Amino acid sequence: MKDQIVLNGEDFCLKDLVQIARNNAGIKISAGSESRINKARELIARWVKNGERIYGVTTGFGALSDVTISYEDTKKLQKKILFSHAAGIGGHMEDDVVRAMMALRVNDFCRGNSGLRLETIEKLAQVLNAGIVPVVPEKGSVGASGDLVPMAHLALVLIGEGEAFVNGKRMPGARALKEKSIKPLVLEAGEGIALINGTQFMTALGCLAVHDALNLCKHADIAASMSLETLMGTRAAFDPRIHNARPHTGQIKAAGNMLRITRNSEIISSHHDCSRVQDAYTLRCSPQVHGASWDAFAYVDNVVKVEMNSSTENPLIFPESEEFLSGGNFHGQPLALASDFLGIAIAELANISERRIERLVNPQLSGLPAFLIEDGGLNSGFMIAQYAAASLVSENKILAHPASVDSIPTSANKEDHVSMGSIAARKSRDILANTEEVIAIELLCAAQGIDLFTNMKAGDGTLAAYEVIRSRVDYMKEDRFLSVDIAKVKALLKDGSIVKAVEDKIGKLY
């Protein structure tokens, strides 16, 4: 039986979310959550029976919230909201994002503020544990009343509607449930609005992106260290005294990483007495640039951790005081700002990496053969690898324009300020993917440079990274299909092989 992570709405962490999203761990609702969920549902049932006006439960939605829904129509209302709000556009989201959405939604419900039946929450967990992945279009959310559109597509599958993937095969939602022997859910009063009114789409994207960004930052430190050695740079700029004099946490981390990665470098020691006074900014200031991104990622990490364990629907039920309150916890502004910041911080890693790639391939700056290839002219070497990196960096600059500064009123101006958080989160994901490619190109070029440069031993961490790269990608003697080499190095980056080899040699990177 696969591992099951117990959710209670309070201490869900990024590591566990990644296990669910990418390693197919299952989920289970804590016993403590069950009693709170049941109490909230009892209150909803009582209020509906007594004719209380509760937004989205006994009223219409958005600008139609002044319309009272009869007791007889409250169930019908909940099904209709899923159909009307499933207006998604574009390609479907990746499985890991959708699985993360489902887990985050269950964790939110475990807080007992939604008024959902326990049976409904268990159904969502059952669908996730069965490996059913709802088809969720990537576009359509403005990130204000939660991620209404993507969440509606997800919820449709619970009632046997919409579409889903099972074992990679796309099919109608009803068939997906049938294949896993799961009965479709019949919604009760208030359950449709509770299922879709939350920030879990943008949160899922933000969580996975910041997790990957923290991993990428380690690779950026490794790549910069390899480039530093190949370009005959000095370790002096990583002296702790420099960074303690300006004690930004990330800067200190990055400098410490690079100092240890280049430890015992015969290459650096060989030019200790050279005439160069100091290195170019892309080498000398890499701790300051990488460190600022480290700090940005730490901020975003904190935002998503809060959001992971929050109640984001409307209205909120408070079982202790037996009250319901309408508010705006579904508004995605905290995540919108954080996701925009995340994208900008990731883009900066690509910016500085591409400039180091240029120094590696430019013989006027590197002292190495032009474009890192023997018999240049007949061979173009890594010339176009730098073009590709430049292309990705330029694209990142467009994507890094913040989405959160925009707002288009919706729902007849009832929802007159929206966060665009889902767009910010999707952009950060795209910037991340581009930047992984750029860092992979730098690692590939730096490894080639080490082969061309010297027979002297590289630093402890640099050598460990070099050996992992060379275990998958041979030295390039003459031109060959570069996309294949880049993809191989990116695969090493994604699976953690490079970081593991370096950490096995020099200890944990910060």
ChimeraX attribute file (.defattr): number of C-alpha atoms within 10 A of each C-alpha:
attribute: neighborCount
match mode: 1-to-1
recipient: residues
	/A:1	5
	/A:2	10
	/A:3	13
	/A:4	16
	/A:5	18
	/A:6	16
	/A:7	26
	/A:8	22
	/A:9	22
	/A:10	15
	/A:11	13
	/A:12	20
	/A:13	15
	/A:14	17
	/A:15	11
	/A:16	17
	/A:17	24
	/A:18	20
	/A:19	17
	/A:20	23
	/A:21	23
	/A:22	14
	/A:23	13
	/A:24	18
	/A:25	20
	/A:26	22
	/A:27	24
	/A:28	18
	/A:29	21
	/A:30	15
	/A:31	12
	/A:32	13
	/A:33	19
	/A:34	19
	/A:35	14
	/A:36	20
	/A:37	24
	/A:38	18
	/A:39	20
	/A:40	25
	/A:41	24
	/A:42	15
	/A:43	18
	/A:44	25
	/A:45	15
	/A:46	11
	/A:47	16
	/A:48	18
	/A:49	10
	/A:50	10
	/A:51	13
	/A:52	13
	/A:53	16
	/A:54	21
	/A:55	22
	/A:56	26
	/A:57	28
	/A:58	26
	/A:59	20
	/A:60	19
	/A:61	16
	/A:62	16
	/A:63	13
	/A:64	14
	/A:65	17
	/A:66	13
	/A:67	14
	/A:68	18
	/A:69	20
	/A:70	13
	/A:71	15
	/A:72	9
	/A:73	12
	/A:74	22
	/A:75	20
	/A:76	15
	/A:77	25
	/A:78	24
	/A:79	20
	/A:80	11
	/A:81	21
	/A:82	25
	/A:83	17
	/A:84	10
	/A:85	16
	/A:86	22
	/A:87	16
	/A:88	19
	/A:89	14
	/A:90	10
	/A:91	11
	/A:92	15
	/A:93	19
	/A:94	14
	/A:95	19
	/A:96	21
	/A:97	23
	/A:98	26
	/A:99	27
	/A:100	25
	/A:101	25
	/A:102	27
	/A:103	28
	/A:104	26
	/A:105	30
	/A:106	26
	/A:107	29
	/A:108	27
	/A:109	32
	/A:110	29
	/A:111	21
	/A:112	28
	/A:113	25
	/A:114	28
	/A:115	27
	/A:116	27
	/A:117	25
	/A:118	21
	/A:119	12
	/A:120	19
	/A:121	20
	/A:122	16
	/A:123	19
	/A:124	21
	/A:125	20
	/A:126	18
	/A:127	20
	/A:128	25
	/A:129	20
	/A:130	18
	/A:131	20
	/A:132	24
	/A:133	29
	/A:134	33
	/A:135	25
	/A:136	28
	/A:137	21
	/A:138	19
	/A:139	18
	/A:140	18
	/A:141	25
	/A:142	24
	/A:143	30
	/A:144	27
	/A:145	25
	/A:146	29
	/A:147	26
	/A:148	29
	/A:149	28
	/A:150	32
	/A:151	29
	/A:152	25
	/A:153	25
	/A:154	28
	/A:155	24
	/A:156	27
	/A:157	26
	/A:158	25
	/A:159	18
	/A:160	21
	/A:161	21
	/A:162	23
	/A:163	22
	/A:164	27
	/A:165	17
	/A:166	19
	/A:167	10
	/A:168	11
	/A:169	9
	/A:170	15
	/A:171	15
	/A:172	16
	/A:173	26
	/A:174	20
	/A:175	18
	/A:176	29
	/A:177	22
	/A:178	12
	/A:179	12
	/A:180	14
	/A:181	10
	/A:182	17
	/A:183	13
	/A:184	17
	/A:185	16
	/A:186	13
	/A:187	19
	/A:188	18
	/A:189	26
	/A:190	27
	/A:191	25
	/A:192	25
	/A:193	25
	/A:194	23
	/A:195	26
	/A:196	28
	/A:197	25
	/A:198	29
	/A:199	33
	/A:200	33
	/A:201	30
	/A:202	28
	/A:203	28
	/A:204	28
	/A:205	25
	/A:206	30
	/A:207	28
	/A:208	22
	/A:209	27
	/A:210	27
	/A:211	16
	/A:212	16
	/A:213	27
	/A:214	17
	/A:215	15
	/A:216	23
	/A:217	22
	/A:218	23
	/A:219	24
	/A:220	26
	/A:221	27
	/A:222	28
	/A:223	28
	/A:224	29
	/A:225	27
	/A:226	30
	/A:227	28
	/A:228	26
	/A:229	25
	/A:230	26
	/A:231	24
	/A:232	20
	/A:233	22
	/A:234	21
	/A:235	23
	/A:236	12
	/A:237	20
	/A:238	22
	/A:239	14
	/A:240	15
	/A:241	11
	/A:242	13
	/A:243	21
	/A:244	12
	/A:245	9
	/A:246	11
	/A:247	13
	/A:248	15
	/A:249	15
	/A:250	23
	/A:251	25
	/A:252	24
	/A:253	24
	/A:254	28
	/A:255	26
	/A:256	19
	/A:257	24
	/A:258	28
	/A:259	21
	/A:260	22
	/A:261	30
	/A:262	25
	/A:263	17
	/A:264	16
	/A:265	19
	/A:266	17
	/A:267	24
	/A:268	22
	/A:269	16
	/A:270	11
	/A:271	13
	/A:272	13
	/A:273	8
	/A:274	8
	/A:275	7
	/A:276	11
	/A:277	7
	/A:278	12
	/A:279	17
	/A:280	12
	/A:281	13
	/A:282	21
	/A:283	24
	/A:284	20
	/A:285	17
	/A:286	26
	/A:287	26
	/A:288	21
	/A:289	21
	/A:290	26
	/A:291	24
	/A:292	20
	/A:293	27
	/A:294	28
	/A:295	17
	/A:296	20
	/A:297	26
	/A:298	16
	/A:299	15
	/A:300	24
	/A:301	22
	/A:302	12
	/A:303	19
	/A:304	25
	/A:305	16
	/A:306	14
	/A:307	22
	/A:308	27
	/A:309	22
	/A:310	22
	/A:311	23
	/A:312	27
	/A:313	26
	/A:314	25
	/A:315	24
	/A:316	21
	/A:317	25
	/A:318	19
	/A:319	19
	/A:320	9
	/A:321	7
	/A:322	12
	/A:323	12
	/A:324	21
	/A:325	12
	/A:326	12
	/A:327	12
	/A:328	15
	/A:329	21
	/A:330	21
	/A:331	25
	/A:332	29
	/A:333	18
	/A:334	15
	/A:335	27
	/A:336	27
	/A:337	21
	/A:338	27
	/A:339	36
	/A:340	26
	/A:341	24
	/A:342	31
	/A:343	31
	/A:344	23
	/A:345	25
	/A:346	31
	/A:347	26
	/A:348	20
	/A:349	28
	/A:350	27
	/A:351	22
	/A:352	23
	/A:353	30
	/A:354	27
	/A:355	17
	/A:356	26
	/A:357	30
	/A:358	23
	/A:359	21
	/A:360	29
	/A:361	26
	/A:362	19
	/A:363	14
	/A:364	11
	/A:365	13
	/A:366	21
	/A:367	15
	/A:368	21
	/A:369	19
	/A:370	22
	/A:371	27
	/A:372	28
	/A:373	24
	/A:374	18
	/A:375	13
	/A:376	14
	/A:377	10
	/A:378	10
	/A:379	17
	/A:380	18
	/A:381	25
	/A:382	25
	/A:383	17
	/A:384	13
	/A:385	24
	/A:386	24
	/A:387	14
	/A:388	17
	/A:389	26
	/A:390	20
	/A:391	14
	/A:392	22
	/A:393	25
	/A:394	14
	/A:395	15
	/A:396	26
	/A:397	15
	/A:398	11
	/A:399	20
	/A:400	23
	/A:401	15
	/A:402	21
	/A:403	20
	/A:404	24
	/A:405	12
	/A:406	10
	/A:407	15
	/A:408	12
	/A:409	13
	/A:410	16
	/A:411	11
	/A:412	10
	/A:413	11
	/A:414	12
	/A:415	14
	/A:416	12
	/A:417	17
	/A:418	23
	/A:419	26
	/A:420	27
	/A:421	33
	/A:422	33
	/A:423	23
	/A:424	30
	/A:425	30
	/A:426	23
	/A:427	25
	/A:428	31
	/A:429	23
	/A:430	16
	/A:431	27
	/A:432	26
	/A:433	17
	/A:434	20
	/A:435	27
	/A:436	25
	/A:437	22
	/A:438	30
	/A:439	31
	/A:440	26
	/A:441	28
	/A:442	30
	/A:443	30
	/A:444	27
	/A:445	27
	/A:446	28
	/A:447	26
	/A:448	26
	/A:449	25
	/A:450	25
	/A:451	15
	/A:452	16
	/A:453	19
	/A:454	12
	/A:455	10
	/A:456	14
	/A:457	14
	/A:458	24
	/A:459	23
	/A:460	18
	/A:461	30
	/A:462	31
	/A:463	21
	/A:464	21
	/A:465	26
	/A:466	24
	/A:467	16
	/A:468	18
	/A:469	24
	/A:470	14
	/A:471	8
	/A:472	12
	/A:473	17
	/A:474	11
	/A:475	15
	/A:476	16
	/A:477	13
	/A:478	13
	/A:479	14
	/A:480	12
	/A:481	7
	/A:482	16
	/A:483	11
	/A:484	11
	/A:485	19
	/A:486	21
	/A:487	14
	/A:488	17
	/A:489	25
	/A:490	21
	/A:491	17
	/A:492	16
	/A:493	22
	/A:494	17
	/A:495	10
	/A:496	14
	/A:497	16
	/A:498	25
	/A:499	24
	/A:500	16
	/A:501	19
	/A:502	26
	/A:503	17
	/A:504	13
	/A:505	17
	/A:506	16
	/A:507	14
	/A:508	11
	/A:509	20
	/A:510	13
